[in-house]
Amino acid sequence: MKTCKQCDFPVFSHGYCKAHQFLRKDEKYLNSLNKKKKAYNIPKRKKDKKHRVDFGFKTQVQMFEYIHDSEIEKNGCLTCFVTGQPILNIEKFSSLWFCLFAHVIRKSDATYWKLNPDNIRILLPSIHTLVDNFVEDHRRDYPNVDFDKWFNLQDQMKEDYKEFKTKLLLA
């Protein structure tokens, strides 16, 4: 039995064992190494940075606080966009306070408008839940809620968002 040129193990190919194949100098072996190197040395494509649109807020909390303060200053109290009822006695920054602010177009559908105050409306927390989880039976069960007002606004905002994206070449 033939043995490796470097050690006493059995020969695998071209006079070398499996452990010493890297010492081979024949053209066939060197060409196969070059092909592997080319396959592995493909430059990786850098991730495209998401285009950021600045509405003057770094976080949603800052935006909600701005909307809250401007609404209080303008109307004296918060009112539900859909029902028109005043919203009273909700402590600022409580978990219920955050439920007052509803994105007209969902954040997942309008990522560039996540921090756009025009995409936010103030709703009672119960109405916010109804609108987000809408089924047609809600119209019958909640006759005092003007769902059409919300969905018409939503349709208009979707059109505005499409225009916004095309103007900024985001779409």
N, CA, C and O atoms as a DFTB+ gen file, in Angstrom:
684 C
 N C O
     1  1       0.850      -1.172       0.000
     2  2       0.000       0.000       0.000
     3  2       0.895       1.233       0.000
     4  3       1.920       1.284       0.680
     5  1       0.471       2.234      -0.791
     6  2       1.243       3.469      -0.875
     7  2       0.988       4.303       0.373
     8  3      -0.097       4.264       0.953
     9  1       2.020       5.070       0.780
    10  2       1.884       5.956       1.934
    11  2       2.126       7.390       1.494
    12  3       2.743       7.656       0.462
    13  1       1.618       8.306       2.311
    14  2       1.698       9.755       2.049
    15  2       3.163      10.198       1.983
    16  3       4.028       9.619       2.642
    17  1       3.425      11.226       1.185
    18  2       4.773      11.777       1.067
    19  2       5.200      12.488       2.345
    20  3       6.393      12.710       2.555
    21  1       4.253      12.845       3.195
    22  2       4.555      13.576       4.411
    23  2       4.474      12.712       5.671
    24  3       5.157      12.978       6.659
    25  1       3.637      11.681       5.625
    26  2       3.458      10.849       6.820
    27  2       3.272       9.387       6.398
    28  3       3.454       9.058       5.226
    29  1       2.918       8.526       7.321
    30  2       2.778       7.099       7.035
    31  2       1.326       6.675       6.798
    32  3       1.047       5.476       6.760
    33  1       0.424       7.588       6.644
    34  2      -0.977       7.246       6.389
    35  2      -1.166       6.843       4.931
    36  3      -0.359       7.193       4.070
    37  1      -2.242       6.103       4.664
    38  2      -2.480       5.687       3.275
    39  2      -2.748       6.875       2.354
    40  3      -3.293       7.892       2.783
    41  1      -2.367       6.740       1.104
    42  2      -2.516       7.803       0.108
    43  2      -3.993       7.946      -0.255
    44  3      -4.698       6.956      -0.447
    45  1      -4.441       9.187      -0.344
    46  2      -5.816       9.490      -0.779
    47  2      -5.808       9.851      -2.253
    48  3      -6.587       9.300      -3.031
    49  1      -4.918      10.790      -2.654
    50  2      -4.846      11.202      -4.046
    51  2      -3.517      11.907      -4.296
    52  3      -3.040      12.677      -3.462
    53  1      -2.937      11.636      -5.437
    54  2      -1.717      12.301      -5.889
    55  2      -0.572      12.252      -4.875
    56  3       0.176      13.219      -4.731
    57  1      -0.442      11.148      -4.189
    58  2       0.687      10.937      -3.297
    59  2       0.535      11.532      -1.908
    60  3       1.492      11.537      -1.134
    61  1      -0.657      12.036      -1.573
    62  2      -0.872      12.628      -0.252
    63  2      -2.099      12.015       0.423
    64  3      -3.044      11.587      -0.240
    65  1      -2.061      11.984       1.752
    66  2      -3.228      11.532       2.517
    67  2      -4.265      12.657       2.568
    68  3      -4.022      13.748       2.051
    69  1      -5.433      12.393       3.196
    70  2      -6.483      13.418       3.267
    71  2      -6.009      14.666       4.013
    72  3      -6.377      15.782       3.647
    73  1      -5.209      14.486       5.038
    74  2      -4.743      15.609       5.852
    75  2      -3.745      16.491       5.114
    76  3      -3.607      17.669       5.444
    77  1      -3.037      15.938       4.109
    78  2      -1.999      16.698       3.422
    79  2      -2.353      17.051       1.979
    80  3      -1.462      17.364       1.189
    81  1      -3.605      17.007       1.629
    82  2      -4.036      17.353       0.270
    83  2      -3.691      18.807      -0.075
    84  3      -3.480      19.131      -1.244
    85  1      -3.634      19.673       0.923
    86  2      -3.323      21.090       0.673
    87  2      -1.922      21.289       0.090
    88  3      -1.619      22.365      -0.424
    89  1      -1.070      20.271       0.161
    90  2       0.287      20.377      -0.374
    91  2       0.367      20.056      -1.862
    92  3       1.415      20.237      -2.483
    93  1      -0.723      19.584      -2.428
    94  2      -0.719      19.224      -3.849
    95  2      -0.410      20.432      -4.722
    96  3      -0.805      21.555      -4.409
    97  1       0.305      20.189      -5.827
    98  2       0.675      21.276      -6.724
    99  2       0.222      21.027      -8.161
   100  3       0.569      21.783      -9.068
   101  1      -0.561      19.955      -8.362
   102  2      -1.014      19.666      -9.724
   103  2      -2.087      20.679     -10.153
   104  3      -2.814      21.236      -9.330
   105  1      -2.156      20.892     -11.468
   106  2      -3.016      21.940     -12.041
   107  2      -4.498      21.714     -11.744
   108  3      -5.221      22.664     -11.442
   109  1      -4.948      20.479     -11.827
   110  2      -6.362      20.170     -11.599
   111  2      -6.793      20.607     -10.192
   112  3      -7.851      21.212     -10.020
   113  1      -5.972      20.296      -9.200
   114  2      -6.284      20.646      -7.812
   115  2      -6.267      22.162      -7.608
   116  3      -7.166      22.709      -6.969
   117  1      -5.256      22.842      -8.146
   118  2      -5.143      24.295      -7.975
   119  2      -6.306      25.023      -8.658
   120  3      -6.811      26.012      -8.126
   121  1      -6.735      24.538      -9.839
   122  2      -7.886      25.141     -10.522
   123  2      -9.171      24.979      -9.703
   124  3      -9.986      25.899      -9.629
   125  1      -9.344      23.818      -9.095
   126  2     -10.547      23.607      -8.280
   127  2     -10.541      24.528      -7.060
   128  3     -11.598      24.993      -6.634
   129  1      -9.365      24.794      -6.496
   130  2      -9.283      25.736      -5.368
   131  2      -9.651      27.152      -5.801
   132  3     -10.369      27.854      -5.089
   133  1      -9.160      27.571      -6.968
   134  2      -9.468      28.916      -7.471
   135  2     -10.958      29.090      -7.727
   136  3     -11.518      30.152      -7.455
   137  1     -11.601      28.051      -8.249
   138  2     -13.051      28.136      -8.480
   139  2     -13.799      28.300      -7.162
   140  3     -14.740      29.089      -7.079
   141  1     -13.394      27.566      -6.141
   142  2     -14.037      27.685      -4.833
   143  2     -13.827      29.065      -4.244
   144  3     -14.746      29.643      -3.663
   145  1     -12.621      29.597      -4.389
   146  2     -12.344      30.933      -3.857
   147  2     -13.219      31.972      -4.525
   148  3     -13.750      32.857      -3.855
   149  1     -13.377      31.877      -5.837
   150  2     -14.208      32.833      -6.550
   151  2     -15.646      32.751      -6.074
   152  3     -16.315      33.773      -5.925
   153  1     -16.122      31.542      -5.835
   154  2     -17.505      31.372      -5.393
   155  2     -17.717      31.975      -4.008
   156  3     -18.782      32.529      -3.736
   157  1     -16.725      31.877      -3.132
   158  2     -16.881      32.368      -1.766
   159  2     -16.513      33.838      -1.595
   160  3     -16.903      34.450      -0.600
   161  1     -15.782      34.413      -2.526
   162  2     -15.345      35.799      -2.393
   163  2     -16.249      36.793      -3.119
   164  3     -15.805      37.873      -3.508
   165  1     -17.489      36.433      -3.296
   166  2     -18.437      37.364      -3.913
   167  2     -18.729      38.467      -2.904
   168  3     -19.108      38.183      -1.768
   169  1     -18.556      39.717      -3.306
   170  2     -18.826      40.790      -2.339
   171  2     -20.298      40.813      -1.962
   172  3     -21.178      40.692      -2.814
   173  1     -20.546      40.970      -0.673
   174  2     -21.914      40.999      -0.180
   175  2     -22.537      42.357      -0.466
   176  3     -21.892      43.399      -0.349
   177  1     -23.788      42.312      -0.838
   178  2     -24.516      43.545      -1.117
   179  2     -24.925      44.182       0.202
   180  3     -25.493      43.524       1.074
   181  1     -24.636      45.440       0.334
   182  2     -25.008      46.147       1.554
   183  2     -26.507      46.378       1.559
   184  3     -27.123      46.617       0.520
   185  1     -27.078      46.302       2.748
   186  2     -28.506      46.565       2.880
   187  2     -28.776      48.030       2.574
   188  3     -28.053      48.924       3.015
   189  1     -29.825      48.247       1.816
   190  2     -30.219      49.615       1.539
   191  2     -30.814      50.213       2.804
   192  3     -31.697      49.625       3.430
   193  1     -30.327      51.373       3.166
   194  2     -30.890      52.040       4.336
   195  2     -32.275      52.530       3.991
   196  3     -32.518      53.044       2.899
   197  1     -33.179      52.363       4.935
   198  2     -34.537      52.815       4.715
   199  2     -34.560      54.332       4.676
   200  3     -33.957      55.003       5.513
   201  1     -35.256      54.848       3.701
   202  2     -35.373      56.291       3.571
   203  2     -36.191      56.821       4.742
   204  3     -37.315      56.374       4.972
   205  1     -35.642      57.751       5.463
   206  2     -36.353      58.308       6.614
   207  2     -37.034      59.603       6.223
   208  3     -36.477      60.436       5.507
   209  1     -38.237      59.748       6.706
   210  2     -39.005      60.957       6.482
   211  2     -39.146      61.628       7.835
   212  3     -39.614      61.011       8.792
   213  1     -38.746      62.878       7.919
   214  2     -38.721      63.562       9.211
   215  2     -39.970      64.417       9.389
   216  3     -40.220      65.351       8.628
   217  1     -40.746      64.074      10.415
   218  2     -41.913      64.871      10.783
   219  2     -41.651      65.655      12.074
   220  3     -42.565      66.269      12.625
   221  1     -40.418      65.634      12.547
   222  2     -40.045      66.400      13.721
   223  2     -40.123      65.628      15.021
   224  3     -39.967      66.211      16.094
   225  1     -40.361      64.330      14.948
   226  2     -40.468      63.509      16.157
   227  2     -39.515      62.326      16.040
   228  3     -39.333      61.758      14.963
   229  1     -38.914      61.970      17.167
   230  2     -38.042      60.802      17.179
   231  2     -38.796      59.561      17.634
   232  3     -38.451      58.447      17.240
   233  1     -39.829      59.743      18.467
   234  2     -40.597      58.613      18.983
   235  2     -42.091      58.907      18.872
   236  3     -42.509      60.052      18.705
   237  1     -42.870      57.851      18.967
   238  2     -44.318      58.015      18.958
   239  2     -44.796      58.751      20.209
   240  3     -45.761      59.514      20.152
   241  1     -44.130      58.526      21.327
   242  2     -44.534      59.186      22.572
   243  2     -44.422      60.706      22.421
   244  3     -45.310      61.439      22.856
   245  1     -43.337      61.178      21.807
   246  2     -43.194      62.620      21.565
   247  2     -44.330      63.136      20.694
   248  3     -44.896      64.197      20.956
   249  1     -44.653      62.380      19.664
   250  2     -45.723      62.791      18.765
   251  2     -47.069      62.797      19.487
   252  3     -47.850      63.735      19.331
   253  1     -47.347      61.751      20.279
   254  2     -48.607      61.689      21.015
   255  2     -48.733      62.852      21.991
   256  3     -49.805      63.438      22.139
   257  1     -47.632      63.180      22.652
   258  2     -47.651      64.296      23.601
   259  2     -47.937      65.609      22.878
   260  3     -48.697      66.441      23.374
   261  1     -47.336      65.793      21.715
   262  2     -47.575      66.992      20.915
   263  2     -49.045      67.089      20.513
   264  3     -49.661      68.147      20.642
   265  1     -49.604      65.978      20.024
   266  2     -51.006      65.959      19.600
   267  2     -51.917      66.229      20.789
   268  3     -52.867      67.004      20.680
   269  1     -51.638      65.606      21.907
   270  2     -52.434      65.791      23.126
   271  2     -52.436      67.251      23.547
   272  3     -53.494      67.833      23.785
   273  1     -51.250      67.842      23.640
   274  2     -51.142      69.229      24.102
   275  2     -51.793      70.203      23.135
   276  3     -52.451      71.153      23.560
   277  1     -51.616      69.978      21.834
   278  2     -52.220      70.894      20.862
   279  2     -53.741      70.757      20.843
   280  3     -54.443      71.746      20.631
   281  1     -54.255      69.560      21.058
   282  2     -55.709      69.344      21.098
   283  2     -56.320      70.002      22.333
   284  3     -57.388      70.609      22.248
   285  1     -55.656      69.886      23.470
   286  2     -56.130      70.528      24.705
   287  2     -56.111      72.045      24.525
   288  3     -57.052      72.737      24.914
   289  1     -55.038      72.551      23.936
   290  2     -54.910      73.991      23.722
   291  2     -55.992      74.504      22.762
   292  3     -56.537      75.590      22.960
   293  1     -56.293      73.735      21.743
   294  2     -57.257      74.152      20.725
   295  2     -58.704      74.047      21.214
   296  3     -59.481      74.988      21.055
   297  1     -59.071      72.894      21.813
   298  2     -60.469      72.640      22.166
   299  2     -60.769      72.671      23.664
   300  3     -61.936      72.655      24.055
   301  1     -59.765      72.712      24.485
   302  2     -59.979      72.704      25.931
   303  2     -60.065      71.298      26.507
   304  3     -59.834      71.117      27.702
   305  1     -60.387      70.304      25.697
   306  2     -60.399      68.903      26.136
   307  2     -60.231      68.011      24.911
   308  3     -60.294      68.472      23.772
   309  1     -60.020      66.743      25.169
   310  2     -59.894      65.786      24.074
   311  2     -61.279      65.287      23.698
   312  3     -62.113      65.039      24.570
   313  1     -61.526      65.141      22.400
   314  2     -62.804      64.587      21.952
   315  2     -62.534      63.444      20.973
   316  3     -61.581      63.481      20.195
   317  1     -63.389      62.439      21.032
   318  2     -63.269      61.280      20.157
   319  2     -63.606      61.697      18.726
   320  3     -64.628      62.342      18.495
   321  1     -62.769      61.339      17.782
   322  2     -62.963      61.709      16.386
   323  2     -64.234      61.089      15.810
   324  3     -64.932      61.738      15.031
   325  1     -64.542      59.866      16.172
   326  2     -65.654      59.141      15.582
   327  2     -66.989      59.471      16.253
   328  3     -67.988      59.684      15.564
   329  1     -67.018      59.517      17.577
   330  2     -68.288      59.742      18.288
   331  2     -68.496      61.197      18.672
   332  3     -69.635      61.622      18.862
   333  1     -67.435      61.964      18.791
   334  2     -67.548      63.358      19.219
   335  2     -67.673      63.525      20.721
   336  3     -67.837      64.649      21.194
   337  1     -67.600      62.450      21.483
   338  2     -67.708      62.508      22.943
   339  2     -66.411      63.053      23.545
   340  3     -65.318      62.755      23.064
   341  1     -66.548      63.858      24.608
   342  2     -65.332      64.333      25.285
   343  2     -64.663      63.192      26.053
   344  3     -65.328      62.295      26.573
   345  1     -63.354      63.249      26.109
   346  2     -62.576      62.250      26.840
   347  2     -62.023      62.932      28.083
   348  3     -61.269      63.901      27.985
   349  1     -62.395      62.432      29.231
   350  2     -62.038      63.082      30.488
   351  2     -61.221      62.162      31.382
   352  3     -61.336      60.939      31.317
   353  1     -60.394      62.778      32.215
   354  2     -59.703      62.117      33.316
   355  2     -58.881      60.885      32.935
   356  3     -58.981      59.845      33.586
   357  1     -58.095      60.998      31.913
   358  2     -57.149      59.921      31.604
   359  2     -55.757      60.475      31.881
   360  3     -55.313      61.441      31.260
   361  1     -55.093      59.841      32.819
   362  2     -53.775      60.310      33.254
   363  2     -52.759      60.167      32.117
   364  3     -52.681      59.136      31.449
   365  1     -51.998      61.223      31.925
   366  2     -51.008      61.247      30.854
   367  2     -49.971      60.149      31.072
   368  3     -49.516      59.924      32.194
   369  1     -49.601      59.466      29.982
   370  2     -48.610      58.396      29.942
   371  2     -49.044      57.116      30.663
   372  3     -48.210      56.246      30.912
   373  1     -50.324      56.983      31.001
   374  2     -50.802      55.698      31.504
   375  2     -51.041      54.794      30.296
   376  3     -51.041      55.262      29.157
   377  1     -51.243      53.514      30.541
   378  2     -51.458      52.592      29.419
   379  2     -52.738      52.941      28.667
   380  3     -52.820      52.732      27.457
   381  1     -53.724      53.463      29.363
   382  2     -54.972      53.867      28.721
   383  2     -54.768      55.118      27.874
   384  3     -55.430      55.294      26.850
   385  1     -53.860      55.980      28.296
   386  2     -53.579      57.212      27.552
   387  2     -53.060      56.899      26.158
   388  3     -53.440      57.562      25.193
   389  1     -52.193      55.894      26.038
   390  2     -51.639      55.520      24.735
   391  2     -52.710      54.968      23.802
   392  3     -52.591      55.080      22.582
   393  1     -53.762      54.370      24.376
   394  2     -54.848      53.810      23.551
   395  2     -55.707      54.895      22.914
   396  3     -56.525      54.595      22.045
   397  1     -55.541      56.142      23.326
   398  2     -56.330      57.235      22.751
   399  2     -55.897      57.546      21.326
   400  3     -56.692      58.065      20.543
   401  1     -54.671      57.245      20.981
   402  2     -54.096      57.656      19.701
   403  2     -54.137      56.498      18.708
   404  3     -53.491      55.468      18.903
   405  1     -54.907      56.689      17.644
   406  2     -55.074      55.633      16.640
   407  2     -54.461      56.074      15.317
   408  3     -54.709      57.187      14.852
   409  1     -53.668      55.209      14.721
   410  2     -53.144      55.467      13.386
   411  2     -54.274      55.204      12.389
   412  3     -54.878      54.131      12.398
   413  1     -54.553      56.171      11.545
   414  2     -55.607      56.007      10.547
   415  2     -55.205      54.899       9.587
   416  3     -55.982      53.978       9.340
   417  1     -54.000      54.984       9.049
   418  2     -53.452      53.891       8.250
   419  2     -52.476      53.151       9.163
   420  3     -51.607      53.768       9.779
   421  1     -52.618      51.864       9.248
   422  2     -51.781      51.077      10.159
   423  2     -50.296      51.327       9.913
   424  3     -49.879      51.611       8.790
   425  1     -49.517      51.219      10.964
   426  2     -48.070      51.447      10.850
   427  2     -47.421      50.460       9.899
   428  3     -46.463      50.805       9.208
   429  1     -47.920      49.254       9.855
   430  2     -47.341      48.246       8.962
   431  2     -47.632      48.567       7.492
   432  3     -46.857      48.191       6.613
   433  1     -48.740      49.257       7.223
   434  2     -49.103      49.605       5.849
   435  2     -48.493      50.937       5.408
   436  3     -48.305      51.174       4.214
   437  1     -48.190      51.794       6.365
   438  2     -47.647      53.123       6.048
   439  2     -46.438      53.384       6.932
   440  3     -46.494      54.203       7.849
   441  1     -45.348      52.685       6.652
   442  2     -44.172      52.784       7.521
   443  2     -43.570      54.187       7.541
   444  3     -43.000      54.604       8.550
   445  1     -43.694      54.913       6.434
   446  2     -43.117      56.255       6.392
   447  2     -43.966      57.264       7.163
   448  3     -43.486      58.350       7.489
   449  1     -45.209      56.921       7.455
   450  2     -46.095      57.838       8.177
   451  2     -46.298      57.430       9.630
   452  3     -47.240      57.888      10.277
   453  1     -45.445      56.593      10.134
   454  2     -45.575      56.163      11.528
   455  2     -45.525      57.361      12.475
   456  3     -46.232      57.384      13.482
   457  1     -44.699      58.351      12.160
   458  2     -44.547      59.524      13.022
   459  2     -45.178      60.776      12.405
   460  3     -44.784      61.896      12.730
   461  1     -46.145      60.586      11.528
   462  2     -46.861      61.703      10.920
   463  2     -48.089      62.023      11.775
   464  3     -48.989      61.191      11.884
   465  1     -48.142      63.208      12.381
   466  2     -49.296      63.527      13.242
   467  2     -50.612      63.605      12.470
   468  3     -51.677      63.477      13.073
   469  1     -50.567      63.812      11.159
   470  2     -51.798      63.830      10.364
   471  2     -52.408      62.441      10.238
   472  3     -53.589      62.314       9.912
   473  1     -51.631      61.410      10.487
   474  2     -52.116      60.033      10.407
   475  2     -52.680      59.549      11.740
   476  3     -53.030      58.376      11.865
   477  1     -52.773      60.419      12.727
   478  2     -53.243      60.049      14.056
   479  2     -54.569      60.745      14.344
   480  3     -54.737      61.928      14.047
   481  1     -55.501      60.005      14.921
   482  2     -56.749      60.588      15.409
   483  2     -56.957      60.124      16.835
   484  3     -56.533      59.033      17.217
   485  1     -57.611      60.959      17.614
   486  2     -57.890      60.623      19.006
   487  2     -59.235      59.898      19.052
   488  3     -60.248      60.391      18.555
   489  1     -59.213      58.710      19.664
   490  2     -60.413      57.893      19.800
   491  2     -60.536      57.410      21.239
   492  3     -59.538      57.263      21.945
   493  1     -61.765      57.166      21.661
   494  2     -61.955      56.490      22.941
   495  2     -61.312      55.110      22.837
   496  3     -61.356      54.496      21.772
   497  1     -60.717      54.611      23.918
   498  2     -60.057      53.305      23.833
   499  2     -60.977      52.186      23.323
   500  3     -60.535      51.319      22.570
   501  1     -62.237      52.204      23.724
   502  2     -63.168      51.167      23.259
   503  2     -63.421      51.295      21.754
   504  3     -63.531      50.289      21.053
   505  1     -63.513      52.533      21.259
   506  2     -63.730      52.766      19.831
   507  2     -62.475      52.384      19.044
   508  3     -62.564      51.843      17.942
   509  1     -61.316      52.668      19.619
   510  2     -60.044      52.298      18.984
   511  2     -60.024      50.787      18.739
   512  3     -59.643      50.336      17.659
   513  1     -60.432      50.015      19.734
   514  2     -60.478      48.558      19.605
   515  2     -61.482      48.129      18.536
   516  3     -61.201      47.234      17.739
   517  1     -62.653      48.769      18.520
   518  2     -63.672      48.429      17.524
   519  2     -63.181      48.691      16.103
   520  3     -63.407      47.888      15.197
   521  1     -62.517      49.810      15.923
   522  2     -62.045      50.194      14.590
   523  2     -60.916      49.269      14.125
   524  3     -60.885      48.862      12.964
   525  1     -60.000      48.942      15.022
   526  2     -58.880      48.069      14.658
   527  2     -59.336      46.644      14.365
   528  3     -58.756      45.973      13.511
   529  1     -60.368      46.176      15.062
   530  2     -60.847      44.801      14.906
   531  2     -62.245      44.791      14.293
   532  3     -63.127      44.070      14.759
   533  1     -62.442      45.582      13.262
   534  2     -63.774      45.806      12.719
   535  2     -64.334      44.562      12.033
   536  3     -63.658      43.895      11.249
   537  1     -65.597      44.278      12.358
   538  2     -66.413      43.317      11.625
   539  2     -67.744      44.002      11.345
   540  3     -68.140      44.916      12.068
   541  1     -68.420      43.571      10.318
   542  2     -69.638      44.258       9.867
   543  2     -70.733      44.283      10.945
   544  3     -71.586      45.170      10.932
   545  1     -70.716      43.329      11.864
   546  2     -71.720      43.301      12.946
   547  2     -71.608      44.503      13.881
   548  3     -72.572      44.852      14.561
   549  1     -70.439      45.134      13.917
   550  2     -70.255      46.309      14.785
   551  2     -71.210      47.434      14.399
   552  3     -71.655      48.183      15.269
   553  1     -71.530      47.566      13.135
   554  2     -72.454      48.631      12.705
   555  2     -73.816      48.478      13.390
   556  3     -74.426      49.463      13.804
   557  1     -74.279      47.238      13.501
   558  2     -75.573      46.967      14.139
   559  2     -75.465      47.087      15.667
   560  3     -76.364      47.623      16.315
   561  1     -74.371      46.591      16.230
   562  2     -74.215      46.563      17.689
   563  2     -73.900      47.938      18.286
   564  3     -74.209      48.185      19.451
   565  1     -73.294      48.828      17.511
   566  2     -72.894      50.154      18.001
   567  2     -73.440      51.235      17.055
   568  3     -72.689      51.792      16.254
   569  1     -74.735      51.529      17.145
   570  2     -75.334      52.491      16.206
   571  2     -74.855      53.931      16.405
   572  3     -74.947      54.736      15.478
   573  1     -74.348      54.270      17.589
   574  2     -73.892      55.648      17.841
   575  2     -72.494      55.931      17.287
   576  3     -72.030      57.069      17.347
   577  1     -71.818      54.915      16.751
   578  2     -70.466      55.074      16.220
   579  2     -70.541      55.248      14.709
   580  3     -71.136      54.428      14.009
   581  1     -69.937      56.317      14.217
   582  2     -69.945      56.613      12.783
   583  2     -68.722      55.959      12.131
   584  3     -67.701      56.610      11.911
   585  1     -68.841      54.679      11.831
   586  2     -67.727      53.947      11.225
   587  2     -67.395      54.480       9.840
   588  3     -66.235      54.458       9.427
   589  1     -68.417      54.964       9.112
   590  2     -68.178      55.488       7.762
   591  2     -67.225      56.678       7.795
   592  3     -66.395      56.844       6.901
   593  1     -67.349      57.498       8.826
   594  2     -66.452      58.652       8.965
   595  2     -64.996      58.177       9.032
   596  3     -64.116      58.749       8.388
   597  1     -64.760      57.127       9.817
   598  2     -63.410      56.585       9.970
   599  2     -62.903      55.963       8.666
   600  3     -61.783      56.240       8.237
   601  1     -63.727      55.128       8.042
   602  2     -63.272      54.408       6.852
   603  2     -63.151      55.315       5.630
   604  3     -62.311      55.064       4.765
   605  1     -63.963      56.355       5.541
   606  2     -63.794      57.338       4.469
   607  2     -62.473      58.087       4.633
   608  3     -61.747      58.318       3.666
   609  1     -62.182      58.460       5.876
   610  2     -60.906      59.109       6.163
   611  2     -59.746      58.169       5.825
   612  3     -58.735      58.595       5.268
   613  1     -59.902      56.907       6.164
   614  2     -58.857      55.920       5.892
   615  2     -58.602      55.801       4.386
   616  3     -57.451      55.754       3.952
   617  1     -59.661      55.752       3.600
   618  2     -59.509      55.664       2.140
   619  2     -58.806      56.901       1.589
   620  3     -57.935      56.792       0.726
   621  1     -59.185      58.075       2.087
   622  2     -58.557      59.318       1.645
   623  2     -57.068      59.345       2.012
   624  3     -56.226      59.754       1.212
   625  1     -56.765      58.906       3.227
   626  2     -55.369      58.901       3.689
   627  2     -54.526      57.899       2.887
   628  3     -53.344      58.144       2.646
   629  1     -55.112      56.792       2.478
   630  2     -54.371      55.818       1.664
   631  2     -53.995      56.429       0.319
   632  3     -52.887      56.221      -0.174
   633  1     -54.914      57.180      -0.271
   634  2     -54.608      57.872      -1.521
   635  2     -53.502      58.908      -1.309
   636  3     -52.584      59.022      -2.122
   637  1     -53.599      59.659      -0.215
   638  2     -52.574      60.663       0.101
   639  2     -51.217      60.008       0.317
   640  3     -50.187      60.546      -0.090
   641  1     -51.221      58.845       0.957
   642  2     -49.966      58.137       1.214
   643  2     -49.321      57.673      -0.090
   644  3     -48.102      57.748      -0.241
   645  1     -50.138      57.193      -1.033
   646  2     -49.604      56.785      -2.332
   647  2     -48.960      57.970      -3.041
   648  3     -47.871      57.849      -3.603
   649  1     -49.639      59.116      -3.013
   650  2     -49.074      60.333      -3.617
   651  2     -47.784      60.728      -2.944
   652  3     -46.808      61.077      -3.607
   653  1     -47.779      60.673      -1.629
   654  2     -46.601      61.012      -0.821
   655  2     -45.404      60.149      -1.236
   656  3     -44.297      60.654      -1.423
   657  1     -45.642      58.847      -1.375
   658  2     -44.556      57.933      -1.747
   659  2     -44.047      58.203      -3.152
   660  3     -42.841      58.138      -3.391
   661  1     -44.935      58.502      -4.079
   662  2     -44.484      58.752      -5.448
   663  2     -43.745      60.083      -5.560
   664  3     -42.799      60.202      -6.339
   665  1     -44.172      61.090      -4.784
   666  2     -43.464      62.373      -4.810
   667  2     -42.046      62.247      -4.294
   668  3     -41.125      62.867      -4.825
   669  1     -41.872      61.439      -3.254
   670  2     -40.533      61.261      -2.680
   671  2     -39.778      60.086      -3.309
   672  3     -38.706      59.703      -2.842
   673  1     -40.349      59.524      -4.368
   674  2     -39.734      58.388      -5.077
   675  2     -39.473      57.215      -4.157
   676  3     -38.432      56.565      -4.244
   677  1     -40.418      56.946      -3.278
   678  2     -40.292      55.819      -2.345
   679  2     -40.996      54.585      -2.878
   680  3     -40.755      53.478      -2.396
   681  1     -41.859      54.758      -3.861
   682  2     -42.632      53.620      -4.364
   683  2     -42.109      53.168      -5.706
   684  3     -42.636      52.220      -6.287
